[in-house]
Amino acid sequence: MLSTISKIPGTPDHMVAKKIAIIGGGFSGALMAINLVRNGGPKAILIERKPVAGRGLAYSTSHEAHLLNVRASNMSAFPDQPDHFVAWLSSQGTPASDAFVPRALYGQYLSDLLAEAKQAAPERLEICHDEAIDIALASNKDPHEVTIQLKSGTRVNANTAILALGNLPPLTPEGLDPAELGHHYIADPWSADLTQRLGDDDDLLVIGTGLTMVDVVLLLDEYGFKGRITAISRRGLVPRVHGASTTDLPPLAERPKGEITAMLRMVRARSDLIGWRAAIDELRPFTQAIWQAASETQKLRFLRHLRPWWDVHRHRLAPVVAERIEALRGAGRLRVIAGRTQSFRLQQDHVEVSWLPRGSGETKHGTFARVINCTGPQSDPTRTHDQLVLSLVANGLAQADALGLGLAVDSQGHLLSKGDKKNTALLSLGPMTRGTFWEITAVPDIRKQVWDIARRLSNAHWVGGEGL
Ligand SMILES: Cc1cc2nc3c(=O)[nH]c(=O)nc-3n(C[C@H](O)[C@H](O)[C@H](O)COP(=O)(O)OP(=O)(O)OC[C@H]3O[C@@H](n4cnc5c(N)ncnc54)[C@H](O)[C@@H]3O)c2cc1C
């Protein structure tokens, strides 16, 4: 058993002077543990419910077809060492800088970094495979500030708890009853065997047309599935493709002024001069500041009208992936439609689905062997079944942000509990902080957030940092 955790009921919990519990060992949590070690920070325990820590949802895939959607040159784990990932690739005999390499390779990079941190400071980093289900603040008399309840019955005491939970699972589409559809419905494409009981030329319905749909379609193709796939979303927008590298463009000198919507008008105008990809990319260093300066009304307007457009232009496909998707569309094996699903009924061995095409008043019907939920992650803590998030919201330690995009945090990542009270012992990282930062989905943004917080917690933020 781990030295710093104890069973309940049992002997008093083992205390340490300063200790950080990181809940979630995906990219964000593992990187936090790595950064704490690199900065000579406090002891840390990394709690991950899956058997492997360090890869998370995005980088656990072993499929070669699943490529990074960011060039290797922009995927370093450390903002102060931009060439770190490219150097690691070279050390593995796969030099690549402008390339979109397999996500599995990136998972290996993260695993290596975590193992390296553990080896460098075994007494300062523990990895615990368990699920956190509740957190309580300690009373004034206790030397620690938080107690984390694990599913196994174990409790972990720490001075600070950092939530690195990733996204919450997607919502069930309206009108769909998973119990009625049984094996004909796949709620989580990441954890299911997509081809089980599937005929080679069946018809499939994928709900969602974003990056998750692309992953699933590539996987089915790789498994030899020859049937037809229909993908549906409200607007039917598919992620755009990356162009040639834009790294030679001079960066924007300063943050553009004005409202979010004015900003997007500016992107359109700049698109005419430098192309839409460059126009979107050059805004990136300022996106968080623009978001934070915007009023709630502006943010809501952006989410309602522009988010789908932003998402497909901002989070793009590697060219080889886009080519495969185009080829499948060209061959009639993938059809993308814009519309809103209405009902799902099990009829003998198939699901009859009805949907309303966008801009039309005439309901359409189709019959599918399987319906796969690729609506993508959601982060509204009030609409989840996640036990930890539910209990944090119920006991008032956490609350949803005003936009329902995640947990309410301040600009330093501290959780805002009920009544907007800042709690310095509880922090959150990554996609669940989207309401405050908006652009906090991909590696280049999360690595900076993690780096800043780790250095603050290690008291290294005001001196020059020392690497491992
Ligand atoms: C399919 C996919 C592809 C992507 N591709 C790219 C890309 O190419 N480039 C890029 O820059 N970005 C990419 N991203 C975005 C980005 O890198 C990820 O969203 C990022 O990895 C988020 O990491 P995370 O640790 O916050 O979340 P996750 O990776 O989801 O990790 C969260 C972890 O927390 C654990 N956990 C949750 N709750 C508990 C609990 N209560 N107790 C214990 N453990 C818990 C989970 O098991 C999980 O391992 C991709 C994202 C996805 C989903």
The ligand as a Gaussian input file, in Angstrom:
#p B3LYP/6-31G(d) Opt

LIG

0 1
 C       -9.412000      12.283000     -29.119000
 C       -8.653000      13.525000     -28.783000
 C       -7.582000      13.913000     -29.575000
 C       -6.853000      15.062000     -29.272000
 N       -5.799000      15.424000     -30.054000
 C       -5.057000      16.496000     -29.738000
 C       -3.901000      16.869000     -30.491000
 O       -3.568000      16.236000     -31.471000
 N       -3.195000      17.961000     -30.101000
 C       -3.554000      18.723000     -29.029000
 O       -2.878000      19.698000     -28.716000
 N       -4.652000      18.404000     -28.304000
 C       -5.390000      17.313000     -28.630000
 N       -6.480000      16.979000     -27.875000
 C       -6.841000      17.846000     -26.748000
 C       -6.025000      17.695000     -25.496000
 O       -4.708000      17.253000     -25.604000
 C       -6.731000      16.896000     -24.408000
 O       -8.043000      17.310000     -24.264000
 C       -5.936000      16.956000     -23.133000
 O       -5.140000      15.844000     -23.273000
 C       -6.739000      17.034000     -21.872000
 O       -6.091000      16.298000     -20.879000
 P       -6.746000      16.101000     -19.449000
 O       -5.713000      15.450000     -18.619000
 O       -7.263000      17.415000     -18.983000
 O       -7.991000      15.165000     -19.692000
 P       -8.017000      13.577000     -19.958000
 O       -7.001000      13.200000     -20.950000
 O       -9.425000      13.226000     -20.260000
 O       -7.580000      12.960000     -18.575000
 C       -8.366000      13.029000     -17.417000
 C       -8.000000      11.838000     -16.582000
 O       -8.602000      11.965000     -15.312000
 C       -9.046000      10.700000     -14.891000
 N      -10.095000      10.937000     -13.892000
 C      -11.218000      11.663000     -14.066000
 N      -11.934000      11.704000     -12.924000
 C      -11.226000      10.989000     -12.003000
 C      -11.452000      10.668000     -10.645000
 N      -12.548000      11.084000      -9.998000
 N      -10.532000       9.912000     -10.004000
 C       -9.407000       9.478000     -10.661000
 N       -9.155000       9.747000     -11.964000
 C      -10.052000      10.499000     -12.617000
 C       -9.512000      10.022000     -16.158000
 O       -9.507000       8.629000     -16.030000
 C       -8.488000      10.522000     -17.170000
 O       -7.383000       9.649000     -17.310000
 C       -7.220000      15.836000     -28.164000
 C       -8.304000      15.441000     -27.373000
 C       -9.012000      14.299000     -27.671000
 C      -10.159000      13.900000     -26.789000

